[in-house]
Amino acid sequence: MKPTGPAKASLEPKLIEPVDRPVNHQWADDMKFNEEKVEVTVHTTSDKNAEPIVEVYNNGIPQRFIRGKRQTVKRKFVEVLARAKMTSYGNQKIMLDGGDETYVYPESTALRYPFTVHSDPNPRGIDWLKAILAEG
């Protein structure tokens, strides 16, 4: 059925999309950078409850990593691995100066899925990964 009435204009496909600003070349370069291939391995684990295949998503697109196997994947999926961190808290009893006891809860943050990058052809890749891993 062909649309009629006031909805007609919004339902018909537009042939030309108006551009309200110049092309952002930095954004385009970043998108190209994120699509580059990187060779990684997600480490194996001794946790019997850990999933044998790690599945991550970027913009709804899945990427599966088989633990212990080298895989060549797009950098955007390595970014998801690098940002997947887990924080755990300890419990430690300490003595205060007045002789009172109290507890502190030290935190420890680590990668949820530890991995190794074997090859990254882009010279920016090392600094990019270090910056992501340094984030809280």
PESULRA-V778209 format. One record per helix or strand. SS is the DSSP state (A for helix, B for strand). FROM is the first residue (numbers start at 1). TO is the last residue. If there is no record, write none. Layout:
SS|FROM|TO  SS|FROM|TO
This chain:
A|5|11  A|25|34  B|37|42  B|53|58  B|61|66  B|70|74  A|75|83  B|85|89  B|92|95  B|101|104  B|107|111  B|115|120  A|125|134
